[in-house]
């Protein structure tokens, strides 16, 4: 494996024009040429361009959806196994997975999404050598971030006690969380690698690896719990180990495949330069995603303060699970549109970037409307998948109109966030999220729920209003975007990075 030093730290690494196998197709100007071809009627241009864009989009979004679903199932399967050990083990694993672990997942995924912007634009501009440096730089930064997170994990028992959990549950959950400490650093390596591959439209290998890891994880968890009797700590350690399997397998793919030959040139000391500027974009990405990830969790916490919270929490948990599964589709489109927009901006294709925005948003919206319609039709049957209680079923049916509205908004909002990531606007979205979610959505929801005695429906209505406002703002900004100007910004961003003395400069 050739190192960066063996190239003499020369700039040709960053200017490499040797395309990987799929680069000629992905970086071609075919789509832009069709959109600019005035000899064709507008309808023919639009029809041909839509066909090409849909092919690109679904080839990216399909495997991305599978990856996120499978990774989610890996954690869920551990929780299911622990639940069969007893109620205490179920509570402990649930707190570990959905509480403490969600903090690390959201933070690491958010910080790793900065690589989507940088690698995507560099790949579109055919600066293939830059991608490997970006990936390494992000990994260094995320590994450093993992150290303070590890301290949080070590003091998880005290935190849970502070939040009102019993001594017994807090002790069991802390034991589970201790076994998740290696998972923090698996996240730190996985997300930069995942985004590095996605920027090159290499998504199928990650799906295959996740599927294989899930099968192995289920077997190892069964072995740890029912053969060796390792309990909660063993289950958590197996979960961490499974994530490291995903990391190692993806990295082996990178260093051995011909597809990444031009984008991976070995380890580089440049990974330790320009970290502050890189941190600013990563931090904005983390804030943007974490505020979105924690929004529904805040709803659940507020609902727990209602006078009779049991039915409200059960109905919200069921609705939240349904939203979470449908959201996986939108997250796949989020990843796909981020890659498409960043690639096209880097390749100086403004019309193609704009078309990708329209096609991805429209496609995700159509799918979400279908999902919402299905939930409305089966609103009285949905809860029986989770529980046999008629009271809970009625509560879920009562919330279903809000659930359907949330599904539709979640079909658009994540895609818009992906567009902004592709453009490098994470900081702006973070400000919008703070204002819409936590300045407007949460307070309005609390007032409707407690002051007007609307309960869970009032809390959700207020927070849904915050999501609607955020979505409308993002749509308004997207419609007003000058894509030629965004091409210039992407080019300037890439060109500034070539000054190796200054490192990469972000806006």
Buried (B, 14 or more C-beta within 10 A) or exposed (E): EEEBEEBEEEEEBBBBEEBBBEBEEBBEEEBBEBBBEEEBEEEEBBEBBBEBBEEBBBBBBBBBBBBBBBBBBBBEBBBEBBBEBEEBBBBBBBBBBEBBBBBBBBBBBBBBBBBBBBBBBBBBBBBBBBBBBBBBBBBBBBBEBBEEBBEBBEEBBEBBBEEEBEEEBBBBBBBBBBBBBBBBBBBBBBBBBBBBBBBBBBBBBBBBBBBBBBEBBBEBBEEBBEEEEBBBBBBBBBBBBBBBBBBBBBBEBBEEBEBBBBBBBBBBEBBEBBBEBBBBBBBBBBBBBBBBBBBBBBBBEBBEEBEEBEBBBBBBBBBBEBBEEBBBBBBBBBBBBBBBBBBBBBBBBBBBBBBBBEBBBEBBBEBBBEBBEBBBEEBEEBBBEBBEBEEBBBBBBBBBBBBBBBBBBBBBBBBBBBBBBBBBBBBBBBEBBBBBBBEBBBEBBBBBBBEEEBBBBBBBBBBBBBBBBBBEBBBEBBEEBEBEEBBBBBBEBBEBBEEBEEBBBBE
